[in-house]
């Protein structure tokens, strides 16, 4: 536990010190959508546009460590004007680390109107990102969103089949869909929605047990995402970024990578010069595996990551960022964001 905390502190604080030091020294789809379009799956409703963040609505996400040593809450960008162009928009560079949306902070919001019940699963495309909206009858509790190797059903633990090659799990506490023991109007929409977007492929209800409602999201790649709580009506929104120009982890852009590379010449962050160490850190920060098993695939730049005691695994590519210009290049996890 102590080594885990130490590594996290190093990942968060060292880049900030480094910046100061450097400155001082010198597909299978069911339907296709056009940008700006949306689809709705809801009880008693055929279709509706995915709502954008209303003025004055509450946004709640946990701060994500940045490479400057500061933290800031993640808030969704404005919805771009719908475009009829067939040219795909470049996506933003958003974090891929897990996020938690806290419960409502006001007594009025927390009291709600009985048990929150799922009423709609909506998807839509918004230029540089794709959106999943889960709508409820009243305010729900804490919500957790993060990447998993595969999505397991709750409580059976069976693997939930999903389209895509990368998977997000969404867990909403204090909410139900079909729980017959509660005197509610149950959710009557389908348990699986397949928008077939370039990144967001499929969404499926993965669990509805003891007032914990979970979902699996199948994605075309490990994409950056944001999570927001909206009110009037109560919604959980997950925005998935379209592919950005920069698709490396852990650095957010080339300028930061160059600063880290310069610092590595002075002995800072030596783990960045090891492909295996960067892959291990990826397993820790993105998947929460405190003691990952990192196995190189011979003859490739690929590593297989597993968690002790679990059959689940992911594979990543750890590549040198400056292979031709640096005598000892730092490594990045490629094909993400």
MARROMI-325288 format. One record per residue: y, x, z of N, C-alpha, C, CB in turn; residue in three letters. Coordinates in pm, whole numbers, padded with zeros to 5 digits, always signed. Glycine has a CB too. Layout:
BEGIN
YXZYXZYXZYXZala
...
This chain:
BEGIN
-00120+00083+00000+00000+00000+00000+00125+00087+00000+00000-00094+00122unk
+00115+00200+00079+00232+00288+00085+00258+00352-00050+00214+00396+00192unk
+00148+00395-00121+00167+00457-00253+00219+00358-00354+00037+00518-00303unk
+00176+00232-00343+00226+00127-00432+00374+00107-00416+00153-00004-00407unk
+00418+00096-00290+00562+00077-00266+00641+00198-00313+00590+00051-00116unk
+00584+00319-00291+00655+00440-00332+00675+00443-00482+00580+00564-00286unk
+00567+00406-00556+00580+00410-00702+00684+00310-00751+00445+00380-00769unk
+00686+00190-00694+00785+00090-00734+00926+00138-00706+00759-00043-00662unk
+00946+00200-00587+01079+00251-00554+01120+00360-00652+01081+00304-00409unk
+01024+00447-00690+01056+00555-00785+01097+00497-00918+00937+00650-00803unk
+01020+00392-00965+01049+00332-01095+01187+00269-01098+00944+00228-01130unk
+01229+00212-00985+01356+00140-00983+01474+00234-00963+01355+00036-00872unk
+01458+00334-00872+01574+00413-00830+01594+00540-00911+01562+00449-00686unk
+01486+00601-00958+01500+00731-01023+01584+00727-01148+01366+00785-01055unk
+01569+00625-01238+01655+00625-01357+01803+00624-01326+01622+00507-01442unk
+01843+00555-01217+01984+00550-01181+02033+00689-01143+02008+00451-01065unk
+01951+00761-01062+01990+00896-01023+01992+00988-01143+01895+00951-00916unk
+01899+00966-01235+01891+01047-01356+02016+01031-01441+01769+01009-01437unk
+02064+00908-01459+02183+00884-01540+02303+00958-01483+02213+00734-01549unk
+02316+00955-01349+02428+01023-01285+02416+01174-01304+02433+00988-01135unk
+02290+01225-01294+02270+01369-01308+02301+01417-01447+02129+01406-01272unk
+02259+01343-01548+02283+01383-01687+02431+01381-01717+02208+01290-01783unk
+02501+01280-01668+02645+01270-01693+02719+01387-01629+02701+01136-01639unk
+02669+01424-01514+02738+01534-01444+02709+01666-01513+02694+01540-01297unk
+02589+01688-01564+02553+01815-01626+02619+01828-01762+02401+01828-01640unk
+02635+01733-01836+02709+01745-01962+02791+01624-01989+02615+01768-02077unk
-00397-01628-03711-00306-01721-03654-00357-01855-03691-00162-01698-03700unk
-00379-01900-03625-00422-02040-03659-00327-02136-03595-00568-02070-03611unk
-00265-02224-03671-00163-02314-03621-00192-02457-03663-00026-02271-03670unk
-00138-02550-03583-00157-02691-03614-00039-02749-03687-00183-02770-03489unk
+00079-02686-03677+00196-02732-03748+00298-02621-03751+00255-02859-03684unk
+00389-02623-03847+00493-02521-03855+00627-02585-03833+00489-02447-03991unk
+00719-02507-03776+00851-02557-03743+00956-02468-03807+00872-02565-03591unk
+01069-02523-03842+01181-02444-03889+01268-02411-03770+01261-02518-03998unk
+01346-02298-03778+01431-02261-03665+01520-02377-03622+01517-02140-03700unk
+01528-02396-03489+01609-02503-03435+01532-02633-03418+01727-02526-03522unk
+01405-02637-03464+01328-02760-03452+01260-02765-03317+01225-02770-03564unk
+01209-02882-03279+01139-02896-03153+01034-03004-03165+01236-02928-03040unk
+00932-02994-03079+00831-03097-03072+00817-03143-02929+00696-03046-03128unk
+00773-03265-02910+00761-03321-02777+00624-03383-02758+00870-03425-02752unk
+00564-03359-02643+00444-03429-02603+00472-03488-02467+00318-03336-02602unk
+00484-03621-02460+00523-03684-02334+00460-03821-02324+00675-03693-02322unk
+00443-03864-02203+00391-03998-02181+00495-04099-02224+00353-04019-02034unk
+00457-04186-02317+00547-04293-02360+00660-04247-02447+00601-04361-02243unk
+00652-04126-02506+00760-04076-02589+00702-04005-02708+00853-03983-02509unk
+00758-04030-02829+00706-03968-02949+00767-03832-02974+00729-04057-03068unk
+00898-03823-02970+00961-03695-02995+01100-03693-02935+00967-03665-03145unk
+01142-03573-02898+01278-03554-02847+01311-03408-02857+01293-03604-02700unk
+01438-03378-02880+01480-03239-02891+01470-03171-02756+01624-03228-02945unk
+01430-03047-02756+01426-02971-02632+01566-02958-02575+01363-02833-02654unk
+01588-03000-02451+01724-02996-02397+01768-02854-02369+01733-03079-02270unk
+01894-02828-02397+01952-02700-02358+02002-02711-02216+02065-02657-02455unk
+02039-02597-02158+02083-02597-02019+02210-02679-02003+02106-02454-01970unk
+02206-02786-01923+02326-02868-01906+02430-02798-01820+02291-03003-01844unk
+02554-02837-01837+02663-02778-01760+02641-02808-01612+02801-02830-01808unk
+02644-02702-01533+02630-02721-01390+02487-02731-01344+02703-02842-01349unk
+02389-02711-01431+02250-02719-01388+02213-02594-01311+02156-02739-01509unk
+02112-02606-01223+02073-02495-01138+01979-02403-01213+02008-02545-01010unk
+02003-02273-01201+01916-02173-01260+01862-02087-01147+01990-02086-01366unk
+01731-02067-01142+01673-01991-01032+01565-01901-01084+01619-02083-00924unk
+01589-01769-01080+01486-01672-01111+01502-01555-01017+01493-01626-01259unk
+01393-01481-00997+01403-01366-00910+01463-01250-00987+01267-01328-00854unk
+01540-01162-00918+01595-01045-00987+01484-00955-01036+01689-00967-00894unk
+01507-00891-01150+01411-00798-01208+01469-00658-01204+01373-00838-01353unk
+01391-00557-01160+01445-00421-01155+01494-00378-01291+01341-00322-01103unk
+01614-00320-01296+01667-00266-01421+01661-00115-01415+01812-00314-01446unk
+01684-00050-01529+01676+00095-01534+01805+00160-01489+01641+00140-01673unk
+01901+00083-01445+02022+00142-01389+02022+00133-01238+02146+00073-01445unk
+01912+00081-01182+01900+00074-01037+01958-00052-00980+01966+00190-00975unk
+02017-00140-01062+02074-00265-01011+01981-00378-01043+02212-00291-01070unk
+02004-00493-00977+01926-00611-01006+02019-00726-01037+01835-00646-00888unk
+01975-00812-01126+02057-00926-01164+01967-01042-01199+02150-00891-01282unk
+02006-01165-01164+01923-01280-01197+01917-01302-01347+01975-01405-01128unk
+01800-01347-01393+01782-01373-01535+01831-01515-01565+01633-01355-01577unk
+01921-01525-01659+01970-01656-01702+01956-01667-01851+02116-01677-01659unk
+01922-01784-01902+01900-01797-02045+02029-01787-02124+01832-01928-02074unk
+02017-01729-02244+02132-01720-02331+02159-01854-02394+02111-01614-02438unk
+02277-01871-02451+02310-01998-02514+02222-02024-02635+02457-02000-02555unk
+02189-02150-02659+02108-02185-02773+02188-02165-02899+02056-02329-02762unk
+02140-02080-02992+02215-02060-03116+02210-02185-03203+02161-01941-03194unk
+02308-02196-03291+02312-02310-03381+02189-02308-03471+02440-02309-03464unk
+02127-02423-03491+02008-02432-03573+02038-02380-03713+01957-02577-03579unk
+01946-02300-03764+01964-02240-03895+01856-02287-03990+01963-02088-03885unk
+01891-02304-04115+01794-02343-04215+01741-02223-04291+01855-02442-04312unk
+01786-02103-04254+01741-01981-04321+01597-01951-04287+01831-01862-04284unk
+01525-01894-04384+01387-01855-04359+01377-01715-04300+01309-01862-04488unk
+01489-01646-04286+01490-01512-04230+01474-01522-04078+01620-01437-04267unk
+01371-01455-04024+01347-01460-03881+01455-01382-03805+01208-01403-03849unk
+01506-01440-03698+01608-01375-03616+01542-01271-03527+01685-01478-03532unk
+01613-01159-03505+01565-01060-03410+01580-01116-03269+01642-00927-03426unk
+01481-01093-03187+01485-01145-03051+01555-01050-02956+01345-01171-03003unk
+01592-01098-02837+01653-01012-02735+01547-00929-02664+01732-01098-02633unk
+01590-00821-02600+01498-00740-02518+01499-00797-02378+01540-00589-02518unk
+01398-00877-02347+01385-00940-02215+01272-00875-02137+01359-01093-02229unk
+01273-00886-02004+01167-00826-01923+01032-00893-01949+01201-00836-01774unk
+00925-00817-01928+00790-00873-01936+00725-00880-01798+00702-00790-02031unk
+00797-00835-01695+00743-00839-01559+00734-00983-01508+00830-00754-01465unk
+00646-01011-01411+00631-01147-01358+00758-01195-01289+00515-01154-01260unk
+00778-01324-01292+00896-01388-01235+00856-01501-01141+00988-01441-01346unk
+00940-01529-01040+00923-01642-00949+01051-01724-00945+00884-01594-00807unk
+01038-01855-00965+01151-01947-00951+01139-02009-00813+01151-02057-01065unk
+01242-01992-00733+01238-02038-00595+01251-02191-00587+01349-01971-00513unk
+01206-02251-00476+01223-02396-00456+01371-02433-00451+01151-02443-00327unk
+01404-02561-00463+01544-02604-00455+01606-02561-00324+01554-02756-00471unk
+01734-02527-00328+01803-02479-00208+01877-02590-00133+01900-02370-00245unk
+01908-02701-00201+01980-02810-00135+01883-02915-00085+02082-02872-00230unk
+01920-02980+00024+01835-03083+00083+01815-03200-00013+01895-03133+00214unk
+01920-03234-00086+01910-03347-00179+01811-03319-00290+02047-03378-00238unk
+01815-03195-00343+01723-03160-00451+01580-03149-00399+01765-03029-00516unk
+01566-03096-00277+01432-03076-00222+01366-03209-00186+01439-02988-00101unk
+01444-03307-00146+01385-03435-00105+01325-03509-00222+01490-03522-00037unk
+01390-03506-00337+01337-03564-00460+01307-03712-00447+01213-03492-00501unk
+01213-03757-00527+01174-03898-00528+01023-03906-00531+01237-03974-00649unk
+00957-03858-00426+00812-03861-00420+00751-03737-00483+00760-03985-00488unk
+00620-03743-00505+00547-03629-00560+00592-03604-00704+00394-03654-00554unk
+00633-03481-00739+00673-03453-00877+00553-03464-00971+00736-03312-00888unk
+00569-03541-01076+00462-03564-01172+00506-03513-01309+00425-03715-01179unk
+00417-03443-01376+00445-03397-01512+00463-03516-01605+00330-03305-01562unk
+00570-03518-01681+00594-03627-01776+00598-03582-01921+00723-03696-01742unk
+00624-03454-01947+00636-03409-02085+00610-03260-02097+00773-03443-02141unk
+00550-03221-02207+00536-03081-02247+00606-03069-02382+00383-03035-02256unk
+00716-02993-02385+00794-02982-02508+00801-02837-02553+00936-03039-02488unk
+00806-02817-02683+00827-02684-02740+00934-02692-02848+00694-02628-02798unk
+01003-02583-02871+01106-02580-02973+01143-02438-03010+01229-02654-02927unk
+01197-02420-03128+01245-02290-03174+01397-02289-03173+01190-02258-03316unk
+01453-02178-03125+01598-02167-03108+01649-02034-03162+01636-02182-02961unk
+01614-02004-03286+01664-01882-03349+01599-01757-03296+01811-01872-03330unk
+01657-01695-03193+01607-01568-03141+01500-01586-03033+01721-01487-03087unk
+01469-01709-02997+01363-01731-02897+01297-01866-02919+01421-01721-02753unk
+01180-01881-02859+01105-02006-02862+01097-02060-02720+00963-01986-02923unk
+01094-02191-02706+01107-02250-02572+00991-02344-02540+01238-02325-02560unk
+00943-02332-02416+00851-02429-02357+00922-02499-02244+00720-02361-02308unk
+00922-02633-02246+00984-02711-02139+00879-02800-02075+01103-02795-02194unk
+00866-02790-01943+00778-02877-01865+00868-02969-01784+00681-02795-01772unk
+00857-03100-01807+00945-03195-01741+00870-03273-01634+01007-03291-01843unk
+00940-03301-01522+00879-03367-01407+00964-03485-01362+00860-03267-01291unk
+00902-03574-01283+00973-03693-01235+01073-03659-01125+00873-03796-01184unk
+01049-03550-01053+01140-03509-00946+01127-03359-00925+01111-03586-00814unk
+01201-03307-00828+01208-03163-00809+01076-03105-00758+01320-03129-00712unk
+01030-02999-00823+00905-02932-00786+00935-02812-00698+00827-02889-00913unk
+00829-02749-00649+00845-02634-00559+00855-02503-00633+00731-02628-00462unk
+00805-02399-00572+00809-02266-00631+00726-02261-00759+00759-02160-00531unk
+00771-02182-00855+00698-02165-00980+00685-02016-01010+00768-02239-01097unk
+00564-01974-01048+00535-01835-01079+00493-01823-01225+00426-01779-00986unk
+00548-01723-01295+00516-01700-01435+00490-01552-01455+00631-01750-01528unk
+00376-01518-01515+00345-01378-01538+00228-01362-01632+00316-01309-01408unk
+00213-01240-01683+00104-01211-01776-00028-01192-01702+00137-01086-01859unk
-00135-01236-01766-00271-01219-01717-00358-01177-01836-00325-01350-01649unk
-00470-01107-01809-00558-01069-01920-00617-01191-01991-00671-00981-01868unk
-00660-01289-01912-00706-01419-01962-00662-01524-01861-00863-01422-01983unk
-00653-01648-01905-00615-01757-01815-00742-01822-01761-00524-01862-01888unk
-00750-01831-01628-00865-01895-01563-00826-02033-01515-00917-01808-01445unk
-00918-02128-01528-00895-02264-01484-00898-02271-01331-00999-02360-01545unk
-00818-02358-01276-00815-02383-01132-00871-02523-01106-00669-02369-01074unk
-00979-02538-01025-01041-02437-00938-01170-02377-00993-01068-02497-00805unk
-01215-02411-01114-01346-02368-01163-01354-02220-01193-01382-02445-01285unk
-01241-02155-01221-01233-02015-01258-01290-01986-01397-01305-01932-01155unk
-01320-02088-01473-01365-02067-01609-01248-02022-01697-01429-02195-01665unk
-01280-01946-01801-01176-01898-01893-01124-02015-01976-01230-01785-01984unk
-00992-02030-01981-00929-02134-02062-00910-02079-02204-00792-02181-02000unk
-00975-02138-02305-00958-02087-02442-00818-02116-02494-01063-02148-02535unk
-00751-02013-02544-00616-02026-02596-00601-01943-02722-00512-01983-02490unk
-00523-01993-02815-00489-01913-02931-00396-01800-02889-00423-02001-03040unk
-00399-01690-02962-00311-01578-02932-00386-01456-02883-00209-01619-02830unk
-00312-01349-02861-00370-01224-02814-00313-01179-02680-00348-01116-02917unk
-00214-01250-02628-00154-01219-02499-00125-01351-02428-00023-01134-02516unk
-00136-01351-02293-00136-01479-02223-00048-01478-02098-00278-01515-02185unk
+00034-01582-02088+00114-01607-01968+00050-01719-01887+00261-01643-02005unk
+00054-01704-01757+00009-01812-01668+00130-01866-01592-00103-01762-01568unk
+00143-01997-01591+00251-02065-01519+00188-02145-01407+00336-02156-01615unk
+00233-02124-01283+00182-02196-01167+00298-02268-01100+00109-02100-01067unk
+00292-02401-01096+00398-02482-01036+00343-02543-00907+00448-02595-01134unk
+00404-02509-00795+00359-02560-00665+00427-02693-00633+00388-02456-00554unk
+00354-02779-00564+00409-02908-00525+00429-03002-00641+00538-02889-00456unk
+00337-03001-00740+00348-03089-00857+00208-03128-00902+00426-03019-00973unk
+00198-03242-00970+00069-03292-01017+00083-03346-01159+00015-03402-00922unk
-00032-03369-01221-00035-03434-01352-00126-03556-01350-00081-03335-01459unk
-00251-03538-01308-00348-03646-01313-00411-03678-01177-00456-03612-01410unk
-00357-03628-01072-00420-03641-00940-00427-03789-00902-00342-03561-00833unk
-00549-03845-00906-00565-03989-00884-00551-04030-00738-00700-04034-00935unk
-00558-03933-00647-00548-03967-00505-00406-04003-00463-00598-03851-00420unk
-00312-03979-00549-00172-04008-00518-00128-04134-00594-00080-03887-00553unk
-00060-04226-00529-00015-04348-00599+00100-04317-00694+00029-04455-00497unk
+00065-04262-00809+00166-04221-00906+00126-04269-01044+00184-04069-00904unk
+00221-04265-01135+00190-04287-01276+00154-04152-01336+00311-04354-01352unk
+00027-04133-01368-00021-04003-01410+00032-03966-01549-00173-04002-01410unk
+00031-03837-01575+00068-03785-01707-00038-03831-01808+00079-03628-01705unk
+00006-03886-01918-00086-03941-02018-00085-03865-02150-00053-04085-02044unk
-00007-03757-02157-00004-03678-02279-00124-03587-02290+00124-03596-02286unk
-00139-03518-02401-00253-03427-02420-00244-03306-02328-00261-03382-02565unk
-00359-03251-02294-00362-03135-02206-00336-03006-02282-00495-03126-02134unk
-00346-03008-02413-00322-02890-02496-00223-02924-02607-00454-02837-02556unk
-00122-02838-02622-00021-02854-02727-00022-02726-02810+00122-02881-02665unk
-00023-02741-02942-00034-02625-03032+00083-02625-03130-00168-02627-03108unk
+00197-02567-03091+00311-02563-03183+00291-02466-03298+00437-02526-03108unk
+00212-02360-03276+00186-02265-03383+00307-02188-03429+00128-02336-03497unk
+00399-02156-03339+00516-02077-03375+00475-01931-03398+00625-02087-03265unk
+00565-01848-03450+00531-01707-03470+00483-01637-03343+00651-01634-03525unk
+00546-01667-03228+00504-01605-03102+00431-01704-03012+00624-01547-03029unk
+00491-01819-02985+00430-01920-02899+00327-02001-02978+00539-02014-02838unk
+00200-01975-02952+00093-02038-03029+00040-02165-02966-00019-01941-03046unk
+00017-02164-02835-00051-02277-02773-00020-02284-02624-00203-02267-02796unk
-00020-02406-02571+00000-02430-02428-00108-02525-02381+00143-02488-02398unk
-00168-02497-02265-00274-02583-02216-00265-02596-02064-00413-02528-02256unk
-00290-02718-02015-00300-02737-01870-00424-02664-01822-00304-02890-01833unk
-00408-02575-01724-00519-02493-01677-00569-02535-01539-00478-02348-01673unk
-00492-02618-01469-00534-02660-01336-00445-02769-01282-00536-02543-01241unk
-00505-02860-01208-00431-02970-01144-00506-03001-01016-00419-03099-01237unk
-00483-02918-00913-00568-02921-00794-00483-02900-00669-00678-02813-00802unk
-00494-02996-00577-00425-02988-00447-00276-02960-00463-00489-02879-00361unk
-00213-03036-00551-00069-03028-00575-00025-02891-00624+00007-03062-00448unk
-00112-02823-00695-00076-02700-00765-00113-02721-00911-00149-02573-00704unk
-00012-02718-00997-00029-02745-01139-00012-02614-01214+00071-02853-01189unk
-00111-02578-01295-00104-02451-01367-00122-02472-01517-00209-02354-01314unk
-00066-02378-01594-00070-02383-01740-00101-02244-01793+00065-02435-01797unk
-00163-02240-01910-00182-02116-01982-00102-02121-02111-00331-02092-02011unk
-00037-02010-02145+00042-02001-02267-00017-01890-02353+00194-01974-02236unk
-00060-01924-02475-00112-01825-02567-00002-01775-02658-00227-01883-02649unk
+00016-01642-02662+00122-01580-02741+00064-01485-02844+00220-01506-02650unk
+00140-01461-02949+00098-01369-03053+00107-01224-03009+00182-01390-03177unk
+00188-01197-02905+00207-01061-02857+00257-01068-02714+00305-00981-02948unk
+00266-00953-02648+00325-00947-02514+00477-00948-02531+00277-00820-02435unk
+00535-01065-02512+00677-01086-02543+00761-01094-02416+00695-01213-02626unk
+00886-01053-02428+00981-01072-02318+01007-01219-02297+01112-00997-02346unk
+01034-01257-02172+01054-01399-02142+01154-01418-02028+00921-01465-02106unk
+01207-01540-02021+01295-01581-01912+01246-01715-01858+01444-01591-01959unk
+01274-01739-01730+01230-01862-01664+01349-01926-01594+01115-01834-01563unk
+01365-02057-01612+01480-02127-01556+01439-02263-01502+01590-02144-01661unk
+01499-02301-01389+01483-02437-01335+01606-02518-01375+01465-02435-01178unk
+01584-02635-01435+01693-02723-01473+01676-02858-01403+01699-02742-01627unk
+01785-02929-01387+01782-03058-01319+01842-03167-01406+01857-03050-01185unk
+01813-03292-01368+01867-03411-01436+01830-03418-01584+02017-03415-01422unk
+01704-03430-01618+01586-03439-01532+01534-03302-01489+01476-03515-01604unk
+01439-03303-01396+01384-03178-01343+01291-03115-01444+01311-03202-01210unk
+01320-02989-01478+01243-02918-01578+01222-02772-01538+01312-02927-01715unk
+01109-02718-01584+01086-02574-01579+01085-02527-01724+00950-02538-01505unk
+01173-02429-01755+01189-02382-01892+01143-02237-01900+01336-02396-01939unk
+01055-02209-01996+01011-02072-02024+01054-02038-02166+00856-02056-02005unk
+01144-01942-02180+01192-01898-02310+01120-01769-02349+01347-01876-02308unk
+01066-01767-02470+00989-01653-02521+01069-01587-02633+00848-01698-02571unk
+01095-01458-02620+01178-01389-02720+01102-01368-02850+01225-01254-02665unk
+01174-01385-02961+01121-01341-03089+01116-01187-03087+01209-01394-03210unk
+01039-01123-03176+01029-00976-03173+01165-00909-03187+00936-00927-03283unk
+01203-00823-03091+01330-00750-03102+01310-00620-03181+01387-00719-02962unk
+01420-00553-03212+01411-00425-03281+01345-00320-03192+01550-00378-03325unk
+01371-00326-03060+01312-00232-02964+01191-00298-02899+01416-00189-02855unk
+01073-00238-02914+00951-00297-02861+00873-00195-02779+00863-00352-02974unk
+00941-00136-02681+00880-00036-02594+00901-00074-02447+00940+00105-02623unk
+00813-00024-02362+00823-00041-02217+00792+00094-02154+00724-00154-02164unk
+00864+00137-02048+00950+00059-01960+01099+00064-01993+00931+00105-01823unk
+01143+00149-02085+01286+00160-02112+01334+00040-02192+01317+00290-02188unk
+01458-00002-02169+01513-00120-02233+01575-00093-02370+01615-00182-02145unk
+01603+00034-02399+01661+00068-02529+01651+00219-02550+01810+00021-02537unk
+01689+00263-02670+01677+00404-02705+01767+00492-02620+01710+00424-02851unk
+01888+00445-02588+01981+00526-02509+01921+00560-02372+02114+00452-02491unk
+01858+00461-02308+01795+00487-02177+01679+00584-02193+01746+00355-02113unk
+01601+00566-02300+01489+00657-02324+01538+00801-02342+01409+00612-02447unk
+01650+00818-02410+01705+00952-02429+01749+01014-02297+01822+00948-02528unk
+01807+00933-02209+01849+00981-02078+01727+01022-01994+01930+00873-02004unk
+01622+00940-02000+01501+00974-01926+01439+01101-01982+01400+00858-01932unk
+01439+01115-02115+01386+01237-02177+01464+01360-02131+01391+01226-02330unk
+01597+01350-02129+01679+01462-02083+01648+01497-01938+01829+01430-02098unk
+01628+01397-01856+01595+01423-01717+01459+01485-01699+01603+01296-01639unk
+01366+01454-01790+01231+01510-01777+01232+01661-01794+01136+01446-01880unk
+01329+01714-01869+01341+01859-01885+01379+01925-01752+01445+01892-01992unk
+01439+01848-01662+01478+01900-01531+01377+01865-01423+01616+01847-01493unk
+01263+01811-01465+01156+01782-01370+01159+01643-01310+01161+01879-01261unk
+01249+01555-01360+01256+01419-01307+01146+01331-01366+01394+01359-01336unk
+01095+01240-01286+00995+01141-01329+00882+01206-01410+01062+01032-01412unk
+00810+01300-01354+00704+01368-01429+00595+01275-01480+00642+01473-01343unk
+00578+01159-01416+00476+01064-01462+00505+01011-01601+00465+00948-01365unk
+00633+01017-01644+00668+00970-01777+00614+01061-01887+00818+00957-01790unk
+00574+01183-01853+00519+01275-01952+00367+01263-01966+00555+01417-01915unk
+00310+01165-01899+00165+01142-01904+00138+01002-01958+00101+01161-01764unk
+00065+00994-02069+00031+00864-02127-00051+00780-02029-00046+00882-02258unk
-00145+00842-01960-00230+00769-01866-00150+00716-01748-00343+00859-01816unk
-00053+00796-01699+00028+00752-01586+00119+00635-01625+00112+00868-01532unk
+00174+00640-01745+00258+00529-01791+00173+00403-01807+00327+00565-01925unk
+00053+00416-01859-00037+00301-01872-00073+00244-01735-00164+00341-01947unk
-00096+00332-01638-00127+00287-01502-00009+00212-01441-00165+00406-01414unk
+00113+00262-01462+00232+00195-01410+00251+00059-01476+00356+00282-01433unk
+00219+00050-01603+00227-00078-01675+00134-00180-01609+00190-00059-01825unk
+00011-00140-01578-00083-00230-01512-00031-00275-01376-00220-00162-01496unk
+00035-00185-01305+00088-00216-01172+00204-00315-01181+00133-00089-01102unk
+00302-00285-01267+00426-00362-01269+00411-00495-01343+00536-00280-01333unk
+00340-00496-01455+00329-00617-01536+00219-00709-01486+00304-00579-01682unk
+00105-00652-01446-00009-00735-01405-00031-00738-01254-00133-00685-01473unk
+00040-00652-01181+00026-00653-01036-00101-00588-00985+00032-00791-00987unk
-00162-00500-01062-00284-00433-01022-00250-00305-00947-00374-00402-01145unk
-00273-00305-00818-00236-00191-00735-00320-00067-00758-00243-00229-00593unk
-00444-00084-00800-00534+00028-00823-00606+00013-00955-00635+00040-00709unk
-00535+00018-01066-00599-00008-01196-00693+00106-01237-00493-00030-01303unk
-00792+00070-01315-00880+00170-01376-00830+00191-01519-01032+00126-01374unk
-00790+00314-01551-00732+00346-01682-00834+00429-01760-00596+00423-01667unk
-00882+00373-01870-00985+00440-01949-00934+00467-02090-01114+00356-01955unk
-00919+00595-02130-00873+00624-02266-00981+00591-02369-00832+00771-02278unk
-00939+00542-02484-01030+00519-02595-01030+00646-02679-00988+00394-02681unk
-01142+00715-02688-01145+00846-02756-01091+00841-02898-01287+00900-02758unk
-01010+00942-02932-00958+00955-03067-00843+00863-03100-01065+00932-03162unk
-00787+00790-03000-00678+00696-03024-00571+00716-02918-00729+00549-03024unk
-00460+00641-02932-00356+00640-02829-00368+00515-02742-00216+00647-02893unk
-00487+00456-02741-00512+00329-02672-00580+00353-02537-00597+00235-02759unk
-00542+00270-02440-00603+00276-02306-00651+00137-02266-00502+00331-02202unk
-00767+00133-02204-00821+00008-02152-00791+00001-02003-00975-00004-02179unk
-00724-00107-01963-00684-00124-01823-00769-00234-01760-00532-00158-01811unk
-00827-00204-01646-00905-00303-01573-00866-00300-01427-01057-00278-01589unk
-00894-00412-01360-00866-00424-01217-00999-00417-01144-00791-00556-01185unk
-01004-00337-01039-01129-00320-00967-01183-00453-00918-01109-00225-00849unk
-01312-00476-00948-01376-00599-00905-01358-00716-01000-01325-00638-00772unk
-01289-00695-01113-01266-00803-01210-01321-00762-01346-01115-00837-01219unk
-01383-00856-01418-01431-00824-01553-01319-00828-01658-01541-00921-01593unk
-01202-00877-01621-01091-00892-01716-01029-00756-01747-00985-00989-01660unk
-00977-00741-01867-00916-00616-01907-00810-00640-02013-01021-00517-01957unk
-00720-00543-02030-00622-00543-02139-00622-00405-02201-00479-00584-02088unk
-00580-00396-02324-00566-00267-02390-00420-00247-02429-00659-00256-02515unk
-00371-00125-02415-00233-00092-02448-00230+00038-02526-00147-00081-02320unk
-00119+00058-02598-00095+00184-02669+00016+00260-02597-00057+00158-02818unk
-00015+00381-02554+00085+00468-02491+00121+00578-02590+00031+00529-02355unk
+00245+00574-02639+00286+00664-02747+00403+00751-02703+00323+00584-02873unk
+00413+00875-02758+00530+00959-02728+00654+00902-02796+00506+01105-02772unk
+00763+00892-02723+00886+00836-02780+00956+00935-02873+00980+00795-02669unk
+00947+01064-02841+01014+01166-02923+00912+01273-02964+01133+01230-02845unk
+00817+01239-03048+00707+01332-03079+00749+01454-03159+00601+01260-03154unk
+00857+01445-03237+00894+01557-03324+01014+01636-03274+00923+01507-03461unk
+01093+01578-03184+01217+01645-03142+01210+01698-03000+01333+01550-03153unk
+01107+01660-02924+01101+01701-02785+00978+01789-02760+01097+01577-02692unk
+00998+01890-02679+00887+01981-02649+00784+01916-02555+00940+02111-02587unk
+00827+01815-02483+00736+01746-02393+00784+01601-02381+00731+01816-02251unk
+00748+01519-02479+00804+01385-02491+00760+01293-02377+00763+01324-02623unk
+00849+01203-02340+00810+01095-02250+00725+00995-02329+00936+01025-02187unk
+00650+00912-02258+00563+00812-02320+00615+00672-02292+00418+00827-02271unk
+00588+00583-02386+00622+00442-02374+00498+00359-02408+00741+00405-02468unk
+00494+00237-02353+00393+00140-02396+00449+00070-02517+00357+00038-02282unk
+00380+00078-02630+00430+00025-02756+00387-00119-02778+00383+00111-02873unk
+00448-00182-02878+00410-00316-02924+00429-00423-02816+00266-00317-02970unk
+00536-00412-02740+00565-00513-02640+00712-00552-02653+00532-00462-02497unk
+00755-00648-02571+00890-00707-02577+00894-00813-02685+00997-00598-02603unk
